[in-house]
Amino acid sequence: MKKYIYLLIVLWTAVSCSNFLDETPKGTLIPQTVNDFGLMLDDYDIYGGGQNKIVMGPTVIAMMDDDVWVSDSEEKLARYQQAGLRAYRWENTIFTMSEDDFNYNDFYHCIYICNYILNNLDGAEEGGAFTKDYVRGAASFHRAYAYFCLVNMYAKHWDAETAETDLGVPLYLGSNINDQVGRATVAEVYDQIFKDLEVAESTLNETESLTTRPTLAAVYGLYARIYLYQGKFEECWQEARKSREITGEPEDYSSFYVYTPGLPDWGIGGMSYMDWEWPDVVIYKGGSAKLSAGDYNLSTELIGLFNKETDLRWQLFVTDYDYYVMTPGSDYYRIAAMYHPNNPGINVGEMWITEAEALCREGDIDGALFALNTLRKKRYVAASYTDITERDPETLLSLILEERRRELMFKGMRWFDLKRLNKEPRFAKTVTHELLGETYTLEPNSPHYVLPFPSKVIAANPLIKQNTYE
């Protein structure tokens, strides 16, 4: 497989060539078969997201929401990249000219790989482990996921009244890496996402042997996530249900245990340390570089949402043991470094809580309670568990959103949830971060909910209009 991985590195970095297939670099191979293309999409590893960046998700935004807290300790501050601290302060520039925005670069790296595959697949020779249908569907899914993350990071939240004019992100569908285009509209980006998902839905299987390979359950799951963010709640619960009908109920967290009580960093019984083998993964996305060397500290507000005695997510995945300096710290909690299932791809639990929210918003209280309690039974200590029976729609929706925040903590969606919920005055909130004696404030619907394009990208492509914060 490595010969194809190396090839794609060469193709990505050969920006001086007018056509990156004009010459074949010595010692590399140009992919010619369907199996070759399948191997490109199968590229992953536990640390770097793979050379082709196929299985990676957003991480920059994990420093920007209300779930994270940064300590003033000089020792702990040293763990963060400066770009991470700029993101934490919601500065107008996050990545300077001397820094690479790995999220932006890696998502477009993935997109170019998928473009190349989709533009050359028809002429490829059949044979090997992968079918042409699978490769076409998988490349389409990965491209859709990448564009969904990009448009939600670097553009305004979807608004049906303004999506046709709101600037989105550059929409590249070709495989010449020298092409320069400006920003498509938000509507145009979503139109392409849906086109790709339609292809994926028509070609993929219900299940695959690896969670890095897209399936129909993943396609329905991404549909559900998109419809939720677009406020199309009937379509949302229908897609979420189709996904979870394939995958079944969420994993029962009572089947896991911490080897050393209170120290999940030291291992969780029954849970693989391979992140793509974590429980409840429908499609694995992860491995992108982080802005913190020690995972993320939980904010006081997030900590307050957990019942530490009964919530298995707290007991399994949250620690106050400071692994990196080898001293306990009672003043903060953080996500366990290796054993928190923080997959920003599609997860089974997400589908159940998404269906619960969409059904509640549609007025189906019985359906919402069923979905909500099915998830909760798998997440709390059985001896103290009781179903939620609240039937007032507004109160129940608030309970569902709290459960969603617990279930999806550090899975890459809280920032997007804040953006969409700010559209509803009842859920709009002001977020504050404190650092070194200064307080930073993010107002509802602030322009800082739209990330600045990296300085290097703006300098290299004058067609891209930078986001402004006046």
N, C-alpha and C positions, 0 to 999 in steps of 0.2 A: 504493500500500500504506500510505503514511503516515497516511491518514485513519483507517484502522482501528487502527493503532498508537496514535494519539492518543486515539481513543475508549476504548481499554482503559485508558489512563492515567487518564482521567476516571472510568471505572467503578471502578477500584481505589482511587482516593483519595476518592471521594465517600462516606465512611463515615458522614456525618451523615444520609444519606437512608435511609428505611425500605426502599425498593425502588429499586435503582439504575437501573431502567428506567422509573421514573415520569415522568421528563422527559428529553428529548433536549437535551444542552447545545448551544448555538448553535455552528454551524460544524462539527459532528461528524455522523456517520451511524451509525445502528443497523444492525449486520449483519443481512441478511435472506436471503442466498443461501448455498448450499453453498460457492460460490467465496469469499464474504466470510469464512466460517469457516476455509477453507483458508489464506487470506492471514494470518489471525491466527496460525496455527501455523507459517507460513513466516517469521515475524519473527525475524531474527537479525542480528548484526553482530560484527565481530572484536574489539571492545573491551568492550562492555557486556552481551553476552549477549542483546541485543534488548530492546525496551521491554516485551514481554510475558513475558520471562524463560523462554521455552520451552526454549531450548538453553543451560542452565547446569548446572554440576555442583558438587560440594562442594569448598571450598578451605580452610575453617577448620581442618579436621583435618590439613592438610599441615604445620601448625606443631606438631603434637602427637606425631608418631610417631618412630621411631628412624632415619629416613632424613635428617632435617633437623638442621642445626647453626646456631646463631646466634653470631656473633663478638662479643667484648667491645668491639670498636672503637667509640668514640663515634660516629664518622662512619658506620659501618655500622648501628649500633643505631638511628640516626635514620631509617633507611628503613622501620622497622616501625611499624605502628599499635600503640597500647598494648594493644588487644584481642589482637593477635597475640602479644605478649610474655606476656600473661596465659595464653593458650592454651598457649604453649611451657612455662609453669611449671605447667600443669594446675590453675589456680586455681578456687575454687568459683564465682566469677563471672567470665565472660569479657567479656560486653557489659553495660555499666552502663546506667542510666536515660537517660544522654545519648548513647548509641550505638545504632545499628541493627545487629542481627545479619542481615547481608545474605543469608547462606545460608538461614536460617529464613524470612525475609520473601520472598525470591525464589522459593523452592520453593513456598510457599503462594500466591504470586502466580500462578505457573504452574498450580497446582492449580485455582484459582478460574477462570482462563481456560478450562481444559479442562472444568471443571464446567459453565460457562456454555454452551460449545459442545455438550456432550453432552446437556444439558437442553433445548436449543432446536433441535437439528439436524433432528429429524423433520419439523418444520414449515417447514424452509427450502426455497426454490425451487432446483431443479436447474439445472445449467448452469455453464459456465466450465471452468477447467483441472482442477478437483478433483472427484472423485466423492464421494458420500455415504459409501460404504464406506471410502475412504481417510481421510476426515476423522474418522469415528468411530474407526477403528483407530488413527490417529495420536494423537488426543486421549487415548485410553485408554492407549496406550503411554507418552506423556509423563507422565500422571498416575501410572502404575505406577512409573516410574523415580523421580519426585519422592518418592513415599511410601517407596520402598525406601531412598533416601538418608536421608530424615528419620528413619525408624524405626531405622536403624543408627547414626545420630548421637546421637539424643536418648533412646534406650531401650537396654535390655540386649540382648545378643546372643541370637539365637534359641535357645531351649532347649525341646524338645518337652514336657518335664515341667512347665515353668512358664509357657509362652507364653500359656496361657489366663488367667493372673492377672497376669503382668508388665505394667506400664503401658507403653504405646507412645506414640503421638503423637495429637493431635486428628485425627479422621477426618471431614473435610468433604466432602460429596458434592453439596451444594446450591450455588446461585449467588447467595445473599443474603449479602453480605459482613458483615452485622451479626449473623449467627448466631454464638452462642457455645456451644461444646461442650467437655466435658472430654476427658481422654485415653482413647482406646480401648485395648484390650489389644494386645499384640504379635501375638497370633494373629488378632485381628480386622483389624489392618492388613495382615497377610500375606494373609488371605483376600481382601481387596479388591484387593490387587496381583495375585493370581492371576486374579480375575474380570476385571480389566482386560486382562491378558495373553491370556486366552482370547478376548476380543473382538478384540484386535489380531491374534491369530493367524488368526482366521477372516475378516479383512477386508483385510489388507495384502498387498502384492506382494513377490516375492523381491528385487527391486531397485528403486531410485528414482534419479532423475538427480542429486539432491543428498544429501550425507551428513547433512544436518540433518533429512531426512525418514525416519521409521521404516520399516523393512522387515521381512520375515519373518526375515532373518538377525539383525536386531537383537532381535527378539522371542525367538528361540531363545537368543541370547547372554545376554539378561537372565534368562531361565529358568535357564540354566547357572550364572550367577553366584549366583542365589538358592539353587539346590539345593546348590551348593558350600558356602555359608555355613550351610545347614541340615544338612549332613552326609549328604545323600541322593546318594551318589556314582554310583550306577547311572543315575539320572535326569540327573545332572549331565553325565556324559560323553556321554550320548545327545543331549542338547540342544546341547552344545558342538559335537559332530560335525555335527549338522544345520546349524548356523550356518556352520561352516567349509567344509562341502561346497558351500554356495552361494557363499562368497567366495573359496575357493581357498587356496593357500599364502600365507604371509606375504610381504610385500615384501622383496626382496633388498636389504639395506642396502649391499651392495658397489657398487650402481649409483649411490650418492650420493658426493659428495666435498666437503670443506670448501674454499672458495675460498682462504682464507688458513690454512695448517696451524696447528692449535691454537686457532683463533679462530672457532668456529661462529657467534658473534654477527654476523659479517660476511657470512654467507651460506653456504648449502649447495647445491651444484650439483644440479639435478634435483628439488629439493624446493620446493614453493610456500610463500610466506610467509603464505598464507591458511590458518589453522589447520584449517578444515573440509576442506581439500584435502590434508592430511597423509597419508602412506602408512598403509595398514592400518585406516583409520577405517571402521567399520561404521555407527555412529550417532554423530554429533558432539554432544558436550556440553561446554560450556566458557564462558569469558567472564565468569564471576562475579567480583566484586571480590576482590582479594587482600589479605592482611594484610602483605605485603612489597612494597616498591617496586622490588625488584631480583631477583625470583624467589628461588629457594631454594638455600642452601648444602648440599652433601652432607655427611653425618656421616662421621666417620672409619671407622666400621664399614661403611657402605655403600661407601665408596671402596675398602676392602679386599676387597670381593667382585668387583671388576673386574680383569681382565687388561688393562692399559692398552695393551699391544702388539697384542692380537688382537681385542678386543671392539669392534666397530664402533659400538655404542651409546655407549661412552666417547669414542671418537674424534670422533663426529659431534655429540654433544649435551652434552658436559661441557667446561667451560672454566675456566681460572684467570685469564682476562682480566677485570678489573673495569671494565666498560663505564661504570658510573655515576659513578665518580670518575676514570676515564681513566688509571688506574695499574695495572700488573700486580700481582697478589698471589699469592705462592707458598705462602701458608699455608692456603689453602682452595680448594675447587673449587665451582662452582655449575652449575646447569642453564643452558644458553644461553638468553638472554632471549626470542628470537623463534623459534628453530628446533628446540626439543625437542617432539616429538609427545606432549604430556602430556594427551591427551584422556581425561577420566574417563568418557566414554560407553563404547560397546562397540568393541573393537579385534580385528583378526584374530589378532594374536599372543597376546592373552589367551585366545582360544578354544583355541588349540593347547596352551598351557601348562596351562590348566584341564582339558582332556581328559587330558593326561598325568598330572596329579595324581590325578584321579578314577579313572583306569584303574589306576594304581599301587596306590591304596588298595583297589581291588577285586581285586587280585591278577593283573591282566593285564599282565605285565611286558613282553611283546613289543609290545602296543599302546601302553603308556606310553613305551617307548623310541622307537617310531616317531614319536609326536606330539612328544616332546621334541626329538629330533634333527632333525625337519623344521623346527622353529623355529630351532634353533641354527645350522643350515647357512646361514640367512639373516641371521645376526647376528654372525658371526665372519669374520675374514680367511680366505679360502679356502685359501691356501697353508699355513696352520698349523692348519687345522681337523681334528679327529678326533671321530668319534661317541663318545658315552658308551655303554658296554657293561655297566655295573654291573647285576647281576641280584638282589642282595640287596634285598628290598623296603624295608627301613628306610633303608638307605644311599641307595638310589635316590630315595626320597621326599625326603630331605634335599637331594639335588642338585636335584630338581625345584623345591623351595621356594626355593632360592637363585636358580635361573634365573628363577623367577616374580618375585622381588624386583627383579632387574635389569631384566627386561622391563617391569615395571609401575611403575618408579620415578616418583614424582610424578604418577601417573595417578589419584590419589584413592582407592586401595584398600588401601594399606599399613595404615592405621589399622583398617580392617575386618578385614584379615588377622590383625593382632595380636590383636584381640578373639576371633576364632574359634580361633586356634591356642592361645590361653591356656587353652582348655577341655581341651587335651591336655597333661598334665604333661611329656611329652618335649619339647614345643615352647614351653612357657610361659617367658617371659623378663621380667626386670626392665629397664626402660628408664630411663636417666638423662639429664638435660639439665643442663648447667652454664652459668651466666650471672652475670657480675660477682662472681665468687668464691663463689657459692652453688651447691650441688648439689641438684637436685630429682629425686625418685625416683618412678617409677610402677611399682607392684607388679603382678604378674599378677592379672587379674580385679579390679583396683581399681575402686571406684565411679566414678573419674574417667574411665573409658572411656565413660561415659555423660555427654554434654555437658549443662551446665545450660541450661534454657530462658532465653531473653533476658529481662532484667529488665522491659523494656517490655511484653512479652507477658504476663508474670505479673501485672503491675499492671493491664493492660487486661482480662484475663479471669481472674477468681478461680476459675473452674471447673478451670483447669489446675493440677495439683499439681506443684510444683517437685521436681526431683531433689535428693537429699540426699547428703552426703559424710561422714557420721559413721562 
